[in-house]
Amino acid sequence: MGPPPYHLVGTTSGTSADCALWKRILSRELRLYQLRYGRRLSTRGAAKLLSHMLHPFKGTELCVAATLCGWDGGDLFYVCSDGTRLEGSLFSVGSGSPYAYSILDQGVRWGLTVEEATSIAREAVYRATHRDAYSGNFVDVYHVTSKGWTRRTREDLKEDHGDTEVSTPKIGCSTKA
C-alpha cells in the first residue's frame, strides 16, 4: 500500500483486489478529512477510521490486513478486515509472517541505526518470500521520520536467491534394527 499523505506509510496483505480497493478508499477519506478540517488525520485516527470502515464486513469474504505507520506520534497500527485494530511496536502481516518474525525477533532491538534496521527488515522479507509460496519477490523499505518518509530503491529478491533450482538434502530413515 503506497503512502497516502507524506506522514503515513502503509502495507497490505490479503486479496490484491481488496487491498487495492481499500487503499483507494482510505486515501480518499484521508484527503477529504484534510480538505474539510484543514489538517491531516493522525495515524491513530487513520487506523481507527479504517477499522470502523472494515468492521461491517466482518464475517464476509473480504481479506485485507494493513499496517499503518506514521510519525505524528511514532505510531504503528495493524488493522484487519474484521475491524480489529492493534497498536504495537512491531508487526509483520501476511502468509510469510512466521518466517519474517523469525528474523525480526532475533535482530530487532532499540538503538539500531537506519542501515541496521533496513538490513534486518530486508532479510525478514527475503526469508518470507523465499519460504512462502504466496509472498512476492520484491521488498520496499520506507524510513519514516518527523520530516516524512523516504523510500529505498525497490529490490527484486529473486535475484539474490538466483533463478536456479536449489537442491534440497534428502532425509532417509531405516527400519533396520
NUKEKE-449810 format. One record per residue (C-alpha): residue in one letter; x, y, z; residue number from 1. Coordinates in steps of 0.25 Angstrom, whole numbers, plus 2048, in hexadecimal, padded with zeros to 3 digits. Layout:
BEGIN
> a,X,Y,Z,NUM $
...
//
This chain:
BEGIN
> m,800,800,800,1 $
> g,807,80D,7FC,2 $
> p,807,819,805,3 $
> p,7FA,821,804,4 $
> p,7FF,82E,80B,5 $
> y,80E,830,80D,6 $
> h,80D,82E,81C,7 $
> l,807,820,81B,8 $
> v,80C,813,815,9 $
> g,804,806,814,10 $
> t,806,7F8,80F,11 $
> t,7FB,7EE,80C,12 $
> s,7F9,7DF,80A,13 $
> g,7ED,7D7,806,14 $
> t,7E6,7D6,7F9,15 $
> s,7EC,7E0,7F0,16 $
> a,7DF,7E6,7EB,17 $
> d,7DA,7E8,7F9,18 $
> c,7E7,7EF,7FD,19 $
> a,7E7,7F8,7F1,20 $
> l,7D9,7FC,7F3,21 $
> w,7DB,7FF,802,22 $
> k,7E7,807,7FF,23 $
> r,7E0,810,7F6,24 $
> i,7D4,811,800,25 $
> l,7DD,815,80B,26 $
> s,7E5,81E,803,27 $
> r,7D8,825,7FE,28 $
> e,7D3,826,80C,29 $
> l,7E0,82C,812,30 $
> r,7E1,836,806,31 $
> l,7D2,83A,809,32 $
> y,7D5,83C,818,33 $
> q,7E1,845,815,34 $
> l,7D8,84D,80C,35 $
> r,7CD,84E,816,36 $
> y,7D5,851,822,37 $
> g,7E2,858,81C,38 $
> r,7EB,84D,823,39 $
> r,7EF,83F,821,40 $
> l,7E9,834,829,41 $
> s,7F3,82D,833,42 $
> t,7F8,81F,831,43 $
> r,7F0,81B,83D,44 $
> g,7E3,822,836,45 $
> a,7E6,81B,829,46 $
> a,7E7,80D,82F,47 $
> k,7DA,810,837,48 $
> l,7D3,815,82A,49 $
> l,7D8,808,822,50 $
> s,7D4,7FF,82D,51 $
> h,7C6,805,82E,52 $
> m,7C4,805,81F,53 $
> l,7C8,7F6,81F,54 $
> h,7C0,7F1,82B,55 $
> p,7B3,7F0,823,56 $
> f,7BA,7E6,81A,57 $
> k,7BD,7DC,826,58 $
> g,7B9,7CE,822,59 $
> t,7BA,7D1,813,60 $
> e,7C4,7CC,809,61 $
> l,7CB,7DA,80A,62 $
> c,7DA,7D7,80C,63 $
> v,7E3,7E3,810,64 $
> a,7ED,7E5,81A,65 $
> a,7F4,7F2,81B,66 $
> t,7FF,7F8,823,67 $
> l,7FF,808,825,68 $
> c,80C,80F,829,69 $
> g,80D,81E,82B,70 $
> w,815,828,832,71 $
> d,80B,830,839,72 $
> g,80E,828,846,73 $
> g,816,81D,841,74 $
> d,80A,815,840,75 $
> l,809,807,839,76 $
> f,7FC,800,837,77 $
> y,7F7,7F3,832,78 $
> v,7E9,7F3,82C,79 $
> c,7E2,7E6,827,80 $
> s,7D5,7E4,81E,81 $
> d,7CD,7E1,82A,82 $
> g,7CF,7EE,830,83 $
> t,7DA,7EA,83A,84 $
> r,7E3,7F6,83D,85 $
> l,7F0,7F3,845,86 $
> e,7FB,7FD,849,87 $
> g,809,7F8,84B,88 $
> s,818,7FA,848,89 $
> l,81A,7EF,83E,90 $
> f,811,7E8,834,91 $
> s,812,7DE,829,92 $
> v,806,7DB,821,93 $
> g,803,7D0,816,94 $
> s,805,7C2,814,95 $
> g,814,7C3,815,96 $
> s,813,7CA,823,97 $
> p,819,7BE,82B,98 $
> y,825,7BE,822,99 $
> a,827,7CD,823,100 $
> y,825,7CC,833,101 $
> s,830,7C2,834,102 $
> i,83A,7CD,82F,103 $
> l,833,7D9,836,104 $
> d,833,7D2,843,105 $
> q,841,7CF,844,106 $
> g,846,7DC,83D,107 $
> v,83D,7E8,841,108 $
> r,841,7F0,84E,109 $
> w,841,7FF,852,110 $
> g,84C,807,84D,111 $
> l,84E,801,83F,112 $
> t,854,80A,834,113 $
> v,84C,80D,828,114 $
> e,855,803,820,115 $
> e,854,7F8,82A,116 $
> a,845,7F9,82B,117 $
> t,844,7F9,81C,118 $
> s,84D,7ED,81B,119 $
> i,844,7E5,825,120 $
> a,837,7E9,81E,121 $
> r,83D,7E5,811,122 $
> e,842,7D8,816,123 $
> a,834,7D5,81C,124 $
> v,82D,7D8,80F,125 $
> y,837,7CF,808,126 $
> r,835,7C4,811,127 $
> a,826,7C5,810,128 $
> t,826,7C6,801,129 $
> h,830,7BA,800,130 $
> r,828,7B1,809,131 $
> d,819,7B5,806,132 $
> a,813,7B2,7F8,133 $
> y,809,7BD,7FA,134 $
> s,813,7C8,7FD,135 $
> g,818,7D1,7F1,136 $
> n,827,7D3,7ED,137 $
> f,828,7E2,7F0,138 $
> v,82C,7EA,7FC,139 $
> d,829,7F8,7FE,140 $
> v,82F,7FF,80A,141 $
> y,82A,80C,810,142 $
> h,830,814,81A,143 $
> v,826,81D,822,144 $
> t,82B,829,829,145 $
> s,825,837,82E,146 $
> k,828,83C,821,147 $
> g,820,832,819,148 $
> w,824,825,813,149 $
> t,82F,821,809,150 $
> r,82F,814,801,151 $
> r,83B,80C,7FD,152 $
> t,83D,806,7EF,153 $
> r,833,7FA,7ED,154 $
> e,83B,7ED,7ED,155 $
> d,838,7E0,7E6,156 $
> l,83B,7D5,7F0,157 $
> k,83B,7CB,7E5,158 $
> e,848,7D0,7E0,159 $
> d,84E,7CE,7EE,160 $
> h,84A,7BF,7EE,161 $
> g,84C,7BD,7E0,162 $
> d,843,7B7,7D5,163 $
> t,849,7A9,7D7,164 $
> e,843,79E,7DE,165 $
> v,848,79B,7EC,166 $
> s,84B,78C,7EF,167 $
> t,845,788,7FC,168 $
> p,84C,77E,804,169 $
> k,845,770,804,170 $
> i,841,76B,812,171 $
> g,840,75C,813,172 $
> c,83D,752,81E,173 $
> s,83F,744,820,174 $
> t,837,73A,828,175 $
> k,843,730,829,176 $
> a,846,72C,838,177 $
//
